[in-house]
Amino acid sequence: MSKVTLKVNLSYDELRKAISELSDDEKEGLFFELNPAWGKALQKMEEDAMERIHKGKGIAWEKLRDEI
């Protein structure tokens, strides 16, 4: 498969405008594509939370909701 290289020259304002026109899902995908460490950290947090829940160490949503 051939590799395609694309260089785009946009001002900061043009880039912000283009991003603002993306859907929320597209913005989220772009964020994690540009910040892979955040995606890994979020995945690790989710795995840790699921492990706590399976061990019975989780906090019920209802209890959290009532405390907020």
C-alpha positions, 0 to 999 in steps of 0.5 A: 500500500502506498503512503500519502503525505498531505501538508495543509497550511491553515491559520490557527483561526482557520483550524479552530473553525474547521474543528468547530464544524466537526461532530462531537464524535469526530472531535473526540476521535481527533482528540484521542488521535492527537493525544494517544496517552490520554486514550491509554489513561482513560482505558486504564481508568475504565479497566481499574473501575471495572475491576473494583466493581467486579470485586464489590469495591465499587460505589453504586451510582445512586449513592454518588448521585445522592451525594452530589 
